[in-house]
Amino acid sequence: DEAVLRRLGKRIFVNLPDTPGRLSIIRNLLGKHQHALKGPEMQELAQKTEGYSGSDLMQLCKDASMGPIRELGIRIKDTPLSSVRPIQYRDFIASLHEIRPSTSSANLVKLTRWNETYGSSRI
């Protein structure tokens, strides 16, 4: 809608994070949780999540963090927190089947074209 576009002071397109950006987001999100992921596993996750937004990565990390709890099931009631296993790479692999990117490549093409037409080159 042209009227809406006129009311927007700045039109800024923020692209999806690249592999180093996704790695940084994953590290940041996992930083406050007990996990057993090693550097190469995190790097592989960053590569497997091409097309994921920051929000998608947050949902992925939340879902993966539930893996140890799902595994315990009803036993969680009687399990001390210190006995819950850390988040593992396999939790992320399982979550990748459930949490998909929210932006399609077709939509990214549209947004890139929109940015070329309407986007601001300066912030």
C-alpha positions in Angstrom: 0.0 0.0 0.0 1.5 3.3 -1.1 -0.1 5.3 1.7 1.6 3.0 4.3 5.0 3.2 2.6 4.8 7.1 2.6 4.3 7.0 6.4 7.4 5.0 7.0 10.3 7.3 7.6 13.0 4.7 6.8 12.7 1.5 5.0 15.5 -0.8 6.0 16.0 -4.3 4.8 17.8 -6.6 7.2 19.0 -9.7 5.5 19.1 -13.2 7.1 22.3 -14.0 9.1 25.1 -15.6 7.2 27.0 -18.7 8.6 29.2 -16.7 11.0 26.2 -14.7 12.1 24.2 -17.9 12.8 27.1 -19.4 14.7 27.3 -16.3 16.8 23.5 -16.4 17.5 23.6 -20.1 18.4 26.6 -19.6 20.7 24.9 -16.7 22.4 21.6 -18.6 22.9 23.4 -21.6 24.3 25.7 -19.6 26.5 23.3 -19.6 29.4 22.4 -23.3 29.2 24.1 -26.5 30.0 25.2 -28.1 26.7 27.7 -30.6 25.4 28.1 -29.2 21.9 31.7 -28.8 20.7 32.9 -26.1 18.3 32.7 -28.3 15.1 29.1 -29.3 16.0 28.1 -25.7 16.4 29.8 -24.9 13.1 27.8 -27.7 11.5 24.6 -26.4 13.0 25.3 -22.9 11.6 25.7 -24.5 8.2 22.6 -26.6 8.4 20.5 -23.6 9.4 21.0 -21.6 6.2 17.8 -19.6 5.6 16.9 -19.3 9.3 16.3 -15.9 10.9 17.4 -15.0 14.3 13.9 -15.7 15.6 13.9 -19.2 13.8 17.3 -19.9 15.5 15.8 -18.9 18.9 12.9 -21.3 18.4 15.3 -24.1 17.3 17.4 -23.6 20.4 14.3 -23.6 22.6 13.0 -26.8 21.0 16.5 -28.5 21.3 16.7 -27.5 25.0 13.5 -29.4 25.6 15.2 -32.6 24.3 16.6 -33.7 27.7 13.2 -33.0 29.4 11.2 -34.8 26.7 13.5 -37.8 27.2 12.7 -37.9 30.9 9.0 -37.7 30.4 7.0 -38.2 33.6 10.2 -39.0 35.5 11.0 -35.3 35.4 9.0 -34.8 38.6 11.4 -36.9 40.6 14.6 -35.9 38.8 16.8 -33.2 40.4 17.9 -30.5 38.0 21.5 -31.5 38.4 20.7 -35.0 37.0 19.1 -33.6 33.8 21.6 -34.3 31.0 23.0 -31.3 29.0 21.6 -30.3 25.6 23.4 -32.4 22.9 23.9 -32.2 19.2 21.3 -34.9 18.6 18.7 -32.7 20.2 19.4 -30.1 17.6 19.2 -32.7 14.8 15.8 -33.8 16.0 14.6 -30.2 16.3 15.7 -29.4 12.8 13.0 -31.8 11.6 10.4 -29.7 13.5 11.6 -26.1 13.3 11.9 -24.9 9.7 12.9 -21.5 8.3 10.0 -19.1 8.4 11.1 -17.2 5.2 11.0 -18.9 1.8 13.6 -18.2 -0.9 10.8 -16.8 -3.0 9.9 -14.4 -0.3 13.6 -13.4 0.1 13.7 -12.5 -3.6 10.6 -10.4 -3.2 12.1 -8.6 -0.2 15.4 -8.0 -2.0 13.5 -6.5 -5.0 11.4 -4.4 -2.6 14.6 -3.1 -1.0 16.0 -2.2 -4.3 12.9 -0.2 -5.1 11.9 1.4 -1.8 14.7 0.7 0.7 16.9 3.4 2.3 20.6 3.2 1.5 21.4 5.1 4.7 20.2 4.6 8.3 
